[in-house]
Amino acid sequence: MDTATPAVTVALHDGTSVIASSGQVDARRHGELLLPAVDRVLAEAGTKLDAVTGVVVGVGPGPYTGLRVGLVTAATFGSVLSVPVHGLCTLDGLAYAAGEAGLEGPFAVATDARRKEVYWARYEDPRTRTGEPAVDRPADIAEALAGLPVVGAGAALYPDAFPDARGPEHVAAAALAALAAERLAAGQELLEPQPLYLRRPDAQVPKNYKVVTPK
């Protein structure tokens, strides 16, 4: 599952292929949409939650509220079912999906970080990220990415900086699951299911805030 972008996306993978998936784009309703999406996917697959043997969740980068919904839900499932919970960079899922759509590389991935910024990373190919994800203004990285296709909603939002924008715009859990299954089968370790925020939250404690403690 992934809630790091406006897409609320869930998929079920049997170790070989995706057997059911669901995705809906709504940047303000992650909490409302995620569990119904899980129910739909399980129903489509004709199975129940207790059959799940592992959980993979996108860790971002992404905005705080939406990202936490997926991470907390994944952690809850892991605890209730006593199964491992793995993290995967959301940008890696988008890169993998772009590869499934025929893009070979090199290229970059950029998602909307709001505040007129993008979360981005560069890829040698759909499975190989070069460097760590970052957050920057499009104009500040346009020269560095000049000549490269750029995948994701961040590219579509800023065509002046990223003239060769490519799809998909949002991550799909089907691609995330397929990439995770591939890496696990190869014996690779996935990330801890911890949020990749990259910057401080918008909400801040006011300066000169007085803490009142009861006597």
C-alpha positions as CSV (number, residue, x, y, z in Angstrom):
1,M,0.0,0.0,0.0
2,D,1.1,3.6,-0.5
3,T,-0.4,6.9,0.6
4,A,2.6,9.2,0.0
5,T,1.1,10.9,-3.0
6,P,-2.5,11.9,-3.8
7,A,-3.0,8.3,-4.9
8,V,-4.5,5.9,-2.3
9,T,-3.3,2.6,-3.7
10,V,-3.4,-1.1,-2.6
11,A,-2.4,-4.3,-4.2
12,L,-2.2,-8.0,-3.3
13,H,0.7,-10.0,-4.6
14,D,1.1,-13.8,-4.4
15,G,4.9,-13.8,-4.7
16,T,4.7,-14.3,-8.5
17,S,2.3,-11.7,-9.7
18,V,-0.3,-9.1,-8.7
19,I,-3.7,-10.7,-8.2
20,A,-5.7,-7.7,-7.3
21,S,-5.2,-3.9,-7.0
22,S,-7.1,-0.7,-6.3
23,G,-6.1,3.0,-6.8
24,Q,-7.9,6.3,-6.3
25,V,-6.5,9.8,-6.5
26,D,-7.7,12.1,-3.7
27,A,-5.2,14.1,-1.8
28,R,-7.4,14.9,1.1
29,R,-9.1,11.5,1.9
30,H,-6.3,9.0,2.5
31,G,-7.8,8.0,5.9
32,E,-11.2,7.5,4.5
33,L,-10.2,5.6,1.4
34,L,-7.4,3.2,2.5
35,L,-9.2,0.5,4.4
36,P,-12.1,0.3,1.9
37,A,-9.5,-0.2,-0.8
38,V,-7.9,-3.0,1.3
39,D,-11.4,-4.6,1.5
40,R,-12.0,-4.3,-2.2
41,V,-8.6,-5.9,-3.1
42,L,-9.2,-8.8,-0.7
43,A,-12.7,-9.3,-2.0
44,E,-11.5,-9.2,-5.6
45,A,-8.8,-11.8,-4.8
46,G,-11.4,-14.0,-3.0
47,T,-9.3,-14.1,0.2
48,K,-9.2,-12.7,3.7
49,L,-6.8,-10.5,5.6
50,D,-5.5,-13.4,7.7
51,A,-4.0,-15.0,4.6
52,V,-1.6,-12.1,4.2
53,T,2.0,-13.1,5.0
54,G,3.7,-9.8,4.7
55,V,3.0,-6.1,4.2
56,V,4.9,-3.6,2.0
57,V,4.3,0.1,2.4
58,G,5.6,3.2,0.6
59,V,7.7,5.3,2.9
60,G,7.6,8.4,0.8
61,P,9.0,11.0,0.4
62,G,5.6,12.6,0.8
63,P,3.5,15.1,2.8
64,Y,3.1,14.3,6.5
65,T,-0.6,13.5,6.9
66,G,-1.2,11.3,3.9
67,L,2.1,9.4,4.4
68,R,1.3,8.6,8.0
69,V,-2.0,7.0,7.1
70,G,-0.3,4.2,5.1
71,L,2.5,3.7,7.5
72,V,0.3,3.4,10.6
73,T,-2.1,1.1,8.8
74,A,0.7,-1.1,7.7
75,A,2.2,-1.2,11.2
76,T,-1.2,-2.1,12.6
77,F,-1.7,-5.0,10.1
78,G,1.8,-6.2,10.9
79,S,1.1,-6.3,14.6
80,V,-2.3,-7.9,14.4
81,L,-1.3,-10.5,11.8
82,S,2.3,-11.1,13.3
83,V,3.8,-10.6,9.8
84,P,6.8,-8.6,8.6
85,V,6.3,-5.0,7.4
86,H,8.7,-3.7,4.8
87,G,9.3,-0.2,3.6
88,L,9.9,0.8,0.0
89,C,10.7,4.3,-1.4
90,T,7.7,5.6,-3.2
91,L,9.8,7.1,-6.0
92,D,11.3,3.6,-6.6
93,G,7.8,2.3,-7.2
94,L,7.1,5.0,-9.7
95,A,10.4,4.3,-11.5
96,Y,9.6,0.6,-11.7
97,A,6.2,1.4,-13.1
98,A,7.8,3.6,-15.7
99,G,10.0,0.7,-16.7
100,E,7.0,-1.6,-17.0
101,A,5.5,1.1,-19.4
102,G,8.6,0.9,-21.6
103,L,11.0,3.5,-20.2
104,E,14.5,2.2,-20.0
105,G,16.7,5.0,-18.6
106,P,18.4,7.0,-17.5
107,F,15.6,9.2,-16.2
108,A,14.3,11.0,-13.1
109,V,11.2,10.8,-11.0
110,A,9.5,13.8,-9.4
111,T,6.4,14.0,-7.3
112,D,4.5,17.0,-6.0
113,A,6.0,18.2,-2.7
114,R,3.7,21.3,-2.5
115,R,5.2,24.7,-1.6
116,K,6.3,24.9,-5.3
117,E,8.8,22.1,-4.7
118,V,9.2,18.5,-5.9
119,Y,10.4,15.3,-4.3
120,W,12.8,13.8,-6.8
121,A,15.5,11.2,-7.5
122,R,17.6,10.2,-10.5
123,Y,17.6,6.6,-11.9
124,E,20.0,4.7,-14.1
125,D,17.3,2.3,-15.0
126,P,13.8,1.4,-13.6
127,R,15.4,-0.7,-10.8
128,T,18.5,1.4,-10.0
129,R,18.3,4.7,-8.2
130,T,21.5,6.9,-8.1
131,G,21.7,8.9,-4.9
132,E,19.2,9.7,-2.3
133,P,15.7,11.3,-2.8
134,A,15.7,15.1,-2.3
135,V,13.3,18.0,-2.2
136,D,14.0,21.1,-4.3
137,R,12.4,23.8,-6.4
138,P,12.0,22.7,-10.0
139,A,14.0,25.6,-11.4
140,D,16.9,24.7,-9.1
141,I,17.3,21.2,-10.6
142,A,16.1,21.8,-14.2
143,E,19.7,22.2,-15.4
144,A,20.9,19.0,-13.6
145,L,18.1,17.0,-15.2
146,A,18.2,18.6,-18.6
147,G,17.7,16.1,-21.4
148,L,16.3,13.5,-19.1
149,P,12.7,12.2,-19.2
150,V,11.1,12.9,-15.8
151,V,8.3,10.7,-14.5
152,G,5.5,11.7,-12.1
153,A,3.1,14.4,-11.2
154,G,5.9,16.7,-10.2
155,A,7.1,16.8,-13.8
156,A,3.6,17.4,-15.2
157,L,3.1,20.3,-12.8
158,Y,6.3,22.2,-14.0
159,P,6.7,21.8,-17.8
160,D,9.1,24.7,-18.1
161,A,11.5,22.9,-15.8
162,F,10.7,19.4,-17.0
163,P,9.8,19.5,-20.7
164,D,10.0,15.7,-21.2
165,A,7.3,14.7,-18.6
166,R,6.3,11.1,-18.6
167,G,3.7,8.9,-17.0
168,P,2.6,7.4,-14.7
169,E,1.9,10.5,-12.6
170,H,1.2,8.6,-9.4
171,V,2.5,5.5,-7.8
172,A,0.5,2.3,-8.0
173,A,0.7,-0.4,-5.3
174,A,0.9,-3.0,-8.0
175,A,4.3,-1.8,-9.1
176,L,5.4,-1.3,-5.5
177,A,4.4,-4.9,-4.7
178,A,6.1,-6.3,-7.8
179,L,9.3,-4.5,-7.0
180,A,9.3,-5.6,-3.4
181,A,8.6,-9.2,-4.3
182,E,11.5,-9.1,-6.8
183,R,13.9,-7.7,-4.3
184,L,12.9,-10.1,-1.5
185,A,13.2,-13.1,-3.8
186,A,16.7,-11.9,-4.6
187,G,17.6,-11.8,-0.9
188,Q,17.8,-8.0,-0.8
189,E,16.8,-6.1,2.4
190,L,14.0,-3.6,2.1
191,L,13.7,-0.4,4.1
192,E,12.4,-0.1,7.6
193,P,8.7,1.2,7.5
194,Q,9.7,4.6,8.7
195,P,8.5,7.9,7.0
196,L,10.9,9.7,4.6
197,Y,9.8,13.3,5.2
198,L,12.9,15.3,3.9
199,R,11.7,18.5,5.5
200,R,10.1,20.0,8.6
201,P,6.3,20.0,9.0
202,D,4.2,23.1,8.2
203,A,2.7,23.1,11.7
204,Q,5.1,24.6,14.2
205,V,4.9,25.3,17.9
206,P,4.5,29.1,18.2
207,K,7.5,31.0,19.6
208,N,7.3,32.0,23.2
209,Y,4.7,29.3,23.7
210,K,4.0,28.9,27.4
211,V,3.7,25.3,28.7
212,V,1.2,25.1,31.6
213,T,1.6,22.0,33.8
214,P,-0.8,21.2,36.6
215,K,0.5,21.4,40.1
